[in-house]
Amino acid sequence: MKTKWGSCNPAKGLVWLNLDLAKKPLAALDYVILHEMAHFISPRHDELFLNTVDRNMPGWRQIRSDLNALPLSD
């Protein structure tokens, strides 16, 4: 997984995480796990999805921004 922090297949109940997250701040790992698990509630980035993430991690937008500013490993 070189281009994403995480991925999810709600139909199969599977979540994949980029191992590079182990080198990132713990809040980033928490955010990615929450993001992927929120897809079990809504597979799209719609209002239900956003409300789920907002309710469980109010500061997620800053955490996402900080994470996306960090490099992926080669």
Secondary structure, 3 states (H helix, E strand, C coil): CCCCCEEEECCCCEEEECHHHHHCCHHHHHHHHHHHHHCCCCCCCCHHHHHHHHHHCCCHHHHHHHHHCCCCCC
